[in-house]
Amino acid sequence: MKIDSQDLLVERLSVSMSMASFQHRVIAHNVANASTPGFVRQRVAFDAALTAAADANAGVRPGSQTVAAHARIIAEQPTPSSGIETDMMALSTNGLRYNALARALSRYLSIASAAATASKV
């Protein structure tokens, strides 16, 4: 079965947005619990998820649920640079990444809609 390049683009943007959203929730969890005694910071490991997404080149079409199922939350060892400032910076960076992906998807869909409308005229 041939994979339509437009469908693949939309799917990859969607998967990327799901991954960014998942990462955002984990970072927000770290910020919310930063002052909790004994709290261990967490991070998202996307290595298995990226491997699953790479299978798209082999014709496997991993959806957002598949990628989220392959992403792992792991405990992070405390380091001198880890702290609320690092988490807030990561939260901001991740938010910008998510917004850029959402804008790209919105722009693509608006172009596709305009093209579909023009072809009906």
C-alpha positions as CSV (number, residue, x, y, z in Angstrom):
1,M,0.0,0.0,0.0
2,K,1.4,3.4,-1.0
3,I,1.6,6.0,1.7
4,D,0.3,9.4,0.6
5,S,3.0,12.0,1.4
6,Q,0.4,14.5,2.6
7,D,-1.1,11.9,5.0
8,L,2.5,11.1,6.2
9,L,3.2,14.8,6.8
10,V,0.1,15.3,8.8
11,E,0.7,12.1,10.8
12,R,4.3,13.0,11.6
13,L,3.3,16.5,12.7
14,S,0.6,14.9,14.9
15,V,3.0,12.4,16.4
16,S,5.5,15.1,17.1
17,M,2.8,17.2,18.8
18,S,1.8,14.2,20.9
19,M,5.4,13.6,22.0
20,A,5.8,17.3,22.9
21,S,2.6,17.2,24.9
22,F,3.7,14.1,26.7
23,Q,7.0,15.7,27.5
24,H,5.3,18.9,28.7
25,R,3.2,16.9,31.2
26,V,6.3,15.3,32.6
27,I,8.2,18.6,32.9
28,A,5.1,20.2,34.5
29,H,5.0,17.3,37.0
30,N,8.6,18.0,37.9
31,V,7.8,21.7,38.5
32,A,4.7,21.0,40.5
33,N,6.6,18.6,42.8
34,A,9.9,20.4,43.0
35,S,9.5,21.3,46.7
36,T,8.2,17.9,47.8
37,P,10.6,16.1,50.1
38,G,12.1,13.0,48.5
39,F,10.7,13.8,45.1
40,V,12.7,12.3,42.2
41,R,12.6,14.3,39.0
42,Q,11.5,12.4,35.9
43,R,12.3,12.7,32.2
44,V,10.9,11.2,29.1
45,A,13.0,8.7,27.1
46,F,11.9,8.7,23.5
47,D,14.5,6.3,22.1
48,A,12.0,3.4,21.6
49,A,9.4,5.8,20.4
50,L,11.8,7.2,17.8
51,T,12.6,3.7,16.6
52,A,8.9,3.0,16.2
53,A,8.5,6.3,14.3
54,A,11.5,5.4,12.0
55,D,9.6,2.3,11.0
56,A,7.4,4.7,9.0
57,N,10.1,4.6,6.4
58,A,9.4,0.9,6.1
59,G,5.7,1.4,5.6
60,V,4.7,1.0,9.2
61,R,2.5,3.9,10.2
62,P,2.8,4.5,13.9
63,G,0.0,6.7,15.3
64,S,0.2,9.0,18.3
65,Q,-1.0,6.2,20.6
66,T,1.8,3.9,19.4
67,V,4.5,6.5,20.0
68,A,3.2,7.3,23.4
69,A,3.2,3.6,24.3
70,H,6.9,3.4,23.3
71,A,7.9,6.5,25.3
72,R,9.2,5.8,28.8
73,I,9.3,7.9,31.9
74,I,12.5,7.4,33.8
75,A,13.8,8.7,37.1
76,E,16.5,11.2,36.7
77,Q,19.6,11.3,38.9
78,P,20.0,14.7,40.6
79,T,22.7,16.9,39.2
80,P,24.0,20.3,40.3
81,S,22.3,21.8,37.2
82,S,18.9,20.2,37.8
83,G,16.3,22.3,39.4
84,I,13.3,24.5,39.0
85,E,15.2,26.9,36.7
86,T,16.2,24.1,34.4
87,D,12.6,22.7,34.4
88,M,11.1,26.1,33.6
89,M,13.5,26.6,30.7
90,A,12.6,23.1,29.4
91,L,8.9,23.9,29.8
92,S,9.3,27.1,27.8
93,T,11.4,25.5,25.1
94,N,9.0,22.6,24.8
95,G,6.0,25.0,24.7
96,L,7.6,26.9,21.8
97,R,8.3,23.6,20.0
98,Y,4.7,22.5,20.4
99,N,3.4,25.9,19.2
100,A,5.6,25.8,16.1
101,L,4.3,22.3,15.3
102,A,0.7,23.4,15.7
103,R,1.3,26.5,13.5
104,A,2.9,24.2,10.8
105,L,0.0,21.8,10.9
106,S,-2.5,24.7,10.8
107,R,-0.8,26.3,7.9
108,Y,-0.6,23.0,5.9
109,L,-4.3,22.3,6.6
110,S,-5.3,25.8,5.5
111,I,-3.3,25.4,2.3
112,A,-4.9,22.0,1.6
113,S,-8.4,23.4,2.3
114,A,-7.8,26.3,-0.1
115,A,-6.5,23.9,-2.7
116,A,-9.6,21.7,-2.3
117,T,-12.0,24.6,-2.4
118,A,-10.3,26.0,-5.6
119,S,-10.5,22.6,-7.3
120,K,-14.3,22.6,-6.8
121,V,-14.8,25.9,-8.5
